[in-house]
Amino acid sequence: MLLFLTMLDSDEEQSKFVQLYHKYRYFLWYLARERLQDDHLAEDAVQETFLALTRHMDKVGSVESAATRNFLATIVKNKATDLWRKRQGIMEEKEASQKQEAEVSGEDVLDQYLVKESYERILQAIQKLDEIYRVVFEYKYLHELSDREIADLLGVTPKVVNVRIFRARKKLQNLLREECGSNEQTKSGQSR
């Protein structure tokens, strides 16, 4: 954040920027994460948003206004879209490279596939959680926020956050168990 502050001219702009950063960073991260489905890219989108903000502080009114929130949301969505497009190009290059590597070592590819498949199943199960549980689960385990930070972000008590996380974990365990059970039934039904 210090780098951003050095880009601003006045103490007033710096003060407003700090307020905006602390008020909206998690909100912006969540928006970017929804688009990108990647924690690190979401963080990059937020950083690029605040970098862009240093060049457009004159367009920001009150820190608390809906217009400011919408302005920042628009920037982060555009930055996330740019990063997504960039990633698609990289992913296509990566897939071509992986195909070449796959021809060389078949077992490594199988291992990579199984890890990727497991990860994707867990992410799909998380997405099936009710929003009230999914949000706190993502904040806790994907963003590594403390219960206090999550509580402040959501406007609830840390105890409520703790209960929601507990319930989210239980629901996720049940979803994964159900999926494993249905996969086993499908496999046994196919082998008959």
Helices and strands as residue ranges (DSSP letters): H 2-6, H 11-36, H 39-55, G 57-59, H 66-104, H 106-128, H 131-137, I 138-142, H 147-154, H 158-191
